[in-house]
Amino acid sequence: MLDANLFSIGWLMVMIGFIIIFVAVVLMAVGSIRGRIQGGGAVLIGPIPIVFGTSREIVKVMLIVAIAIIIVTLIFTLLTVW
């Protein structure tokens, strides 16, 4: 039962990731029409985030997103151990 729940949660997270990527691409396309584009990203190597972006504001947002992902990962890890 627990394995099926974990599989469902994993599959749901993958689908949410694809939806977020799709929405980001659409928003960047709309932003390029206006002439205002900002971008950034976060690479997680274990628990260490490497954050980059085109402005300080985007870097702060990416850092918050990276920390949120680390927290969610830790919560799911602790739930599977217990």
C-alpha positions in Angstrom: 0.0 0.0 0.0 2.8 2.4 0.9 4.6 1.6 -2.3 1.6 2.5 -4.4 1.1 5.8 -2.6 4.8 6.7 -3.1 4.5 5.8 -6.8 1.4 8.0 -7.1 3.1 10.9 -5.3 6.2 10.6 -7.5 4.1 10.4 -10.7 2.1 13.4 -9.5 5.3 15.4 -8.9 6.6 14.6 -12.3 3.3 15.7 -13.9 3.3 19.0 -11.9 6.9 19.6 -13.1 5.9 19.2 -16.7 3.0 21.6 -16.1 5.3 24.2 -14.5 7.7 23.9 -17.4 4.8 24.4 -19.9 3.5 27.4 -18.1 7.0 28.9 -17.9 7.5 28.6 -21.6 4.1 30.2 -22.3 4.9 33.1 -19.9 8.3 33.6 -21.5 6.7 33.7 -24.9 4.2 36.3 -23.7 6.9 38.3 -22.0 9.1 38.3 -25.1 6.2 40.1 -27.0 6.3 42.8 -24.3 10.1 43.0 -24.5 10.7 42.1 -20.9 12.2 38.8 -20.2 13.9 37.5 -17.0 15.1 34.1 -16.5 16.9 31.9 -14.0 17.3 28.4 -12.7 18.4 26.3 -9.9 20.5 23.1 -10.0 20.4 20.9 -7.0 23.4 18.7 -6.3 22.3 16.8 -3.3 21.1 19.4 -0.8 23.3 22.1 -2.2 21.5 24.6 -4.6 23.4 26.3 -7.4 21.3 29.3 -8.4 21.6 31.6 -11.4 19.5 34.3 -13.0 19.5 37.5 -15.1 18.7 39.8 -12.2 18.9 39.9 -8.4 15.2 39.5 -8.1 15.1 36.3 -10.1 18.1 34.9 -8.2 16.2 35.5 -4.9 13.1 33.7 -6.3 15.1 30.8 -7.6 16.8 30.5 -4.2 13.4 30.4 -2.5 12.2 27.7 -4.9 15.4 25.7 -4.4 15.0 25.8 -0.6 11.3 24.8 -0.9 12.3 21.8 -3.1 14.9 20.8 -0.5 12.3 21.0 2.3 9.7 19.0 0.4 12.3 16.4 -0.5 13.3 16.1 3.2 9.7 15.8 4.3 9.0 13.0 1.8 12.3 11.3 2.8 11.4 11.4 6.5 7.8 10.2 5.8 9.2 7.1 4.0 11.6 6.3 6.8 8.9 6.3 9.5 
